[in-house]
Amino acid sequence: MTASQRIIQLARRLAKGSDEILLLSTPSVFYYAIRNKLTNGIRYIGDKTVVTEFLCNMAGNGTKCDFMTDVVSERSYAGVVVIDPPWYEEFLFSFMWLAATSCRIGGHVILSFPPEGTRPGIRSEWLRFKNWADQLGMSQIIHEEGQLTYDAPFFEVNALSAEGINITRDWRKGDICVFKKLYDVNLPRPQIKNSSTWDEVQMGPVRLKIREPASTEKHEIDPRLSPIVPGEILPSVSRRDPRREIANVWTSGNRIFSCSCPDILAHVILAHRNGEPAAKEIEFLINRGLSPQERVAVEESELQVKNIKEKEARELSLLVHGQNAI
């Protein structure tokens, strides 16, 4: 039984009568429900990415939001809320707050939690998380270790492969946890540290995140990508890796680059995706002609974008068919 199938079955079992099941940032679970025609009584809210847009279009319903700042509902209503936040404390705390405020009294919240061995101090993190849930009026009723098998994400497979570690897609397992809401509370939302804003663009199956520049003033147009690490792929998924701070372009295959004109790069990608000459698109954008040096830079950037798309599409295909990505 897949993790998505198990979660849907558990949610259905916990739901009472006409209870709504609310899925918050659980694209795999929603995709499973769509494919198996199980979306009746299910509401999906995803983050502001092309994946959410694809799922919402596929299902004919669903919405997007910023889970760190937006309010899902003005009232508590769902009988079951399913969350799958990134496995870091600030996200786990914030998502649990959101789930608690979106769940009716007597309803349930289902989530996955990182198992023992994920990182040092994970047991202490669990105790802090459980204490936070208690403060939100939530009581733990189920905690089963290692019961949710995940498909390893593409970026993680590539990162480990770049480090010389080959894995199967189902190597990661999470704990399944269920909390019951006992009463309403009025606690402030946990604050997430300020972070840079990233925009997401897609080319076929490949996604790229581009950090918004501090300034859009351009003296010279140069959207070429400079690899930050040999081989382009960051051989780490740790948030403490200092190389992360240098990157302002990040691919779904964990390739990281620096770019002096990331906003211009976004238009190069869009032009490539639409089959249009990038130079013409950029000249229209900046309302002037490109210098010979700038035109070369744009054309080289366009070639880099094409090569990334081809490499990551090939790696994804190998991964889906059960082979190593690299």
C-alpha positions as CSV (number, residue, x, y, z in Angstrom):
1,M,0.0,0.0,0.0
2,T,1.4,3.4,-1.0
3,A,1.7,6.2,1.6
4,S,-0.9,8.3,-0.3
5,Q,-3.4,5.3,-0.4
6,R,-2.9,4.7,3.3
7,I,-3.4,8.4,4.2
8,I,-6.6,8.7,2.1
9,Q,-8.0,5.5,3.7
10,L,-7.2,6.8,7.2
11,A,-8.7,10.2,6.5
12,R,-11.9,8.5,5.2
13,R,-12.1,6.3,8.3
14,L,-11.7,9.3,10.6
15,A,-14.2,11.6,8.8
16,K,-17.7,11.7,10.2
17,G,-20.8,12.0,8.0
18,S,-20.4,15.1,5.8
19,D,-17.0,16.0,7.1
20,E,-14.7,17.7,4.7
21,I,-11.2,16.4,4.3
22,L,-8.8,19.2,3.8
23,L,-5.4,18.5,2.1
24,L,-2.8,21.2,2.8
25,S,0.3,21.0,0.6
26,T,0.0,17.2,-0.1
27,P,0.3,17.0,-3.9
28,S,1.0,13.3,-4.0
29,V,-2.0,12.5,-1.9
30,F,-4.2,14.8,-4.0
31,Y,-2.8,13.2,-7.2
32,Y,-3.7,9.8,-5.9
33,A,-7.2,10.9,-5.1
34,I,-7.6,12.4,-8.6
35,R,-6.3,9.3,-10.3
36,N,-8.6,7.0,-8.3
37,K,-11.7,9.3,-8.5
38,L,-11.7,9.9,-4.7
39,T,-11.9,13.7,-4.7
40,N,-15.5,13.8,-3.5
41,G,-15.5,15.5,-0.1
42,I,-11.9,16.5,-0.5
43,R,-10.6,20.1,-0.7
44,Y,-7.0,20.7,-1.8
45,I,-4.9,23.8,-1.1
46,G,-1.3,23.8,-2.4
47,D,1.6,26.2,-2.4
48,K,2.1,28.7,-5.2
49,T,3.9,26.5,-7.7
50,V,3.3,25.0,-11.1
51,V,2.7,21.6,-9.5
52,T,-0.4,23.0,-7.7
53,E,-1.6,24.7,-10.8
54,F,-1.3,21.4,-12.7
55,L,-3.2,19.5,-10.0
56,C,-6.0,22.1,-9.7
57,N,-6.5,22.1,-13.5
58,M,-6.5,18.3,-13.6
59,A,-9.1,18.0,-10.8
60,G,-11.1,21.1,-11.7
61,N,-10.9,22.4,-8.2
62,G,-8.3,23.4,-5.5
63,T,-6.6,26.6,-4.7
64,K,-3.1,28.1,-4.0
65,C,-1.8,30.0,-1.0
66,D,1.3,31.0,0.8
67,F,1.3,28.6,3.8
68,M,3.6,30.9,5.8
69,T,1.4,34.0,5.6
70,D,-2.1,33.3,4.2
71,V,-5.2,32.3,6.2
72,V,-6.9,29.1,4.9
73,S,-10.2,29.8,6.5
74,E,-11.8,32.3,8.8
75,R,-13.4,29.5,10.8
76,S,-12.7,25.9,11.9
77,Y,-14.6,23.6,9.6
78,A,-12.7,20.5,8.3
79,G,-13.3,17.1,10.0
80,V,-9.9,15.9,8.8
81,V,-6.8,17.9,7.9
82,V,-3.8,16.3,6.2
83,I,-0.5,18.2,6.2
84,D,2.9,17.3,4.8
85,P,5.2,20.2,5.6
86,P,9.0,20.2,5.0
87,W,10.7,18.3,7.8
88,Y,12.1,21.4,9.6
89,E,10.8,22.8,12.9
90,E,9.6,26.2,11.8
91,F,7.5,24.6,9.0
92,L,6.2,21.8,11.2
93,F,5.1,24.3,13.8
94,S,3.5,26.7,11.3
95,F,1.7,24.0,9.4
96,M,0.4,22.5,12.6
97,W,-1.0,25.9,13.6
98,L,-2.7,26.2,10.3
99,A,-4.1,22.7,10.6
100,A,-5.4,23.3,14.1
101,T,-7.1,26.6,13.0
102,S,-8.7,24.8,10.0
103,C,-10.0,21.8,12.0
104,R,-13.3,21.5,13.9
105,I,-13.4,20.4,17.5
106,G,-13.5,16.6,17.5
107,G,-11.8,16.5,14.1
108,H,-8.3,15.1,13.3
109,V,-5.0,16.2,11.9
110,I,-2.9,13.6,10.0
111,L,0.8,14.3,9.3
112,S,4.1,12.7,8.7
113,F,7.1,13.3,11.0
114,P,10.8,12.6,10.4
115,P,11.8,9.3,12.0
116,E,14.7,8.6,14.4
117,G,18.0,9.0,12.6
118,T,16.9,11.7,10.2
119,R,19.2,14.2,12.0
120,P,20.7,14.7,15.4
121,G,18.2,15.9,18.0
122,I,15.1,14.6,16.2
123,R,13.7,13.1,19.4
124,S,13.9,16.5,21.2
125,E,12.3,18.1,18.1
126,W,9.4,15.6,18.5
127,L,8.9,16.5,22.1
128,R,8.9,20.2,21.3
129,F,6.4,19.6,18.4
130,K,4.1,17.5,20.7
131,N,4.2,20.2,23.3
132,W,3.2,22.8,20.6
133,A,0.4,20.6,19.5
134,D,-0.8,20.3,23.1
135,Q,-0.9,24.1,23.3
136,L,-3.0,24.2,20.1
137,G,-5.6,22.0,21.8
138,M,-4.5,18.9,19.9
139,S,-4.0,15.5,21.5
140,Q,-1.9,12.8,19.9
141,I,-3.8,9.5,19.4
142,I,-1.5,7.7,16.9
143,H,2.3,7.7,16.3
144,E,3.4,4.8,14.2
145,E,7.1,4.8,13.3
146,G,8.4,4.2,9.8
147,Q,5.0,3.5,8.3
148,L,4.9,5.9,5.5
149,T,7.1,5.1,2.5
150,Y,8.0,8.1,0.4
151,D,9.2,8.4,-3.2
152,A,12.5,10.1,-2.8
153,P,12.3,13.5,-4.5
154,F,14.3,14.1,-7.7
155,F,16.6,16.8,-6.1
156,E,17.5,14.4,-3.2
157,V,18.3,11.5,-5.6
158,N,20.5,13.7,-7.7
159,A,22.2,15.2,-4.6
160,L,23.1,11.8,-3.2
161,S,24.1,10.5,-6.6
162,A,26.5,13.5,-6.9
163,E,27.9,12.4,-3.5
164,G,28.4,8.8,-4.9
165,I,25.4,7.4,-3.0
166,N,22.9,5.5,-5.1
167,I,19.5,4.9,-3.6
168,T,16.1,3.4,-4.4
169,R,13.2,5.8,-4.7
170,D,11.4,4.2,-1.7
171,W,14.3,4.4,0.8
172,R,12.8,7.2,2.9
173,K,10.2,6.3,5.5
174,G,8.3,8.7,7.8
175,D,6.3,8.3,11.0
176,I,2.5,8.7,10.7
177,C,0.9,10.8,13.4
178,V,-2.7,11.6,14.1
179,F,-3.9,14.3,16.5
180,K,-7.4,15.0,17.7
181,K,-8.6,18.5,18.3
182,L,-10.1,18.9,21.8
183,Y,-10.7,22.6,22.0
184,D,-10.1,25.9,20.2
185,V,-7.3,28.2,21.3
186,N,-6.2,31.7,20.2
187,L,-2.4,31.5,19.8
188,P,-0.5,33.7,17.4
189,R,0.9,32.2,14.3
190,P,4.6,31.1,14.5
191,Q,6.8,33.5,12.7
192,I,9.1,32.3,9.9
193,K,12.4,34.1,9.5
194,N,12.5,36.5,6.6
195,S,13.7,34.8,3.4
196,S,14.3,35.8,-0.1
197,T,11.5,35.5,-2.6
198,W,11.8,32.9,-5.3
199,D,9.8,32.7,-8.5
200,E,9.2,29.3,-10.2
201,V,9.2,28.6,-13.9
202,Q,8.8,25.3,-15.7
203,M,10.1,23.8,-18.9
204,G,8.3,20.5,-19.6
205,P,9.0,18.3,-16.5
206,V,11.9,20.5,-15.3
207,R,11.3,23.3,-12.7
208,L,13.6,26.2,-11.9
209,K,13.4,28.6,-9.0
210,I,14.9,32.0,-9.5
211,R,15.6,34.3,-6.6
212,E,14.2,37.8,-7.1
213,P,17.1,40.4,-7.4
214,A,17.4,43.2,-4.9
215,S,17.5,45.7,-7.7
216,T,16.2,45.5,-11.3
217,E,18.5,48.2,-12.6
218,K,20.6,46.8,-15.4
219,H,23.8,48.3,-16.8
220,E,24.7,45.3,-18.9
221,I,22.5,42.3,-19.8
222,D,24.2,39.0,-19.0
223,P,21.8,36.1,-18.0
224,R,24.4,33.4,-18.3
225,L,24.6,30.8,-15.5
226,S,27.7,30.2,-13.5
227,P,27.8,26.8,-11.8
228,I,28.6,27.1,-8.0
229,V,29.8,23.5,-7.6
230,P,31.7,21.1,-10.0
231,G,29.2,19.2,-12.0
232,E,26.4,21.8,-11.2
233,I,24.6,19.5,-8.8
234,L,24.9,20.4,-5.1
235,P,25.8,17.2,-3.3
236,S,23.8,18.0,-0.2
237,V,20.3,18.7,0.9
238,S,21.3,20.3,4.2
239,R,20.0,23.8,4.8
240,R,23.2,24.6,6.7
241,D,25.3,24.2,3.5
242,P,26.9,27.6,2.9
243,R,26.8,27.2,-0.8
244,R,23.0,27.6,-0.7
245,E,23.4,31.3,0.0
246,I,25.3,32.0,-3.2
247,A,22.7,30.4,-5.5
248,N,20.0,32.5,-7.1
249,V,19.0,29.9,-9.6
250,W,18.0,26.4,-8.5
251,T,16.7,23.5,-10.5
252,S,14.4,20.6,-9.5
253,G,17.4,18.3,-10.0
254,N,19.4,20.3,-7.3
255,R,21.6,22.1,-9.8
256,I,22.6,25.5,-8.4
257,F,23.9,28.5,-10.2
258,S,24.7,32.2,-9.7
259,C,23.4,34.6,-12.3
260,S,24.0,38.4,-12.5
261,C,20.6,39.0,-14.2
262,P,18.2,36.4,-12.8
263,D,15.1,38.4,-13.8
264,I,16.4,38.5,-17.4
265,L,17.1,34.8,-17.2
266,A,13.4,34.2,-16.4
267,H,12.4,35.8,-19.7
268,V,15.1,33.7,-21.5
269,I,13.4,30.6,-20.1
270,L,10.0,31.7,-21.1
271,A,11.1,32.6,-24.6
272,H,12.7,29.2,-25.0
273,R,9.6,27.5,-23.6
274,N,7.5,29.3,-26.2
275,G,9.9,28.6,-29.0
276,E,10.7,32.3,-29.5
277,P,14.1,33.9,-30.0
278,A,15.3,35.1,-26.5
279,A,17.2,38.1,-27.8
280,K,14.0,39.5,-29.4
281,E,12.1,39.0,-26.2
282,I,14.8,40.7,-24.1
283,E,15.0,43.7,-26.5
284,F,11.3,44.2,-26.2
285,L,11.5,43.9,-22.4
286,I,14.3,46.5,-22.0
287,N,13.1,48.7,-24.8
288,R,16.4,48.9,-26.6
289,G,18.7,46.9,-28.8
290,L,21.2,44.5,-27.4
291,S,24.9,45.2,-27.8
292,P,27.0,42.5,-29.6
293,Q,28.4,41.3,-26.2
294,E,24.9,41.2,-24.7
295,R,23.5,39.3,-27.6
296,V,26.2,36.6,-27.2
297,A,25.4,36.4,-23.5
298,V,21.7,35.9,-24.1
299,E,22.3,33.3,-26.8
300,E,24.7,31.4,-24.5
301,S,22.2,31.6,-21.7
302,E,19.5,30.2,-24.0
303,L,21.8,27.2,-24.9
304,Q,22.5,26.6,-21.1
305,V,18.7,26.6,-20.5
306,K,18.2,24.1,-23.3
307,N,21.0,21.8,-22.0
308,I,19.6,21.8,-18.4
309,K,16.2,20.9,-19.7
310,E,17.5,18.0,-21.7
311,K,19.7,16.7,-18.9
312,E,17.1,16.8,-16.2
313,A,14.4,15.4,-18.4
314,R,16.7,12.4,-19.1
315,E,17.5,12.0,-15.4
316,L,13.8,12.1,-14.5
317,S,13.0,9.5,-17.1
318,L,15.7,7.2,-15.7
319,L,14.4,7.8,-12.1
320,V,10.8,7.0,-13.0
321,H,11.9,3.8,-14.7
322,G,13.8,2.7,-11.6
323,Q,17.3,3.5,-12.6
324,N,19.8,5.8,-11.0
325,A,19.4,9.4,-12.1
326,I,23.1,9.9,-12.8
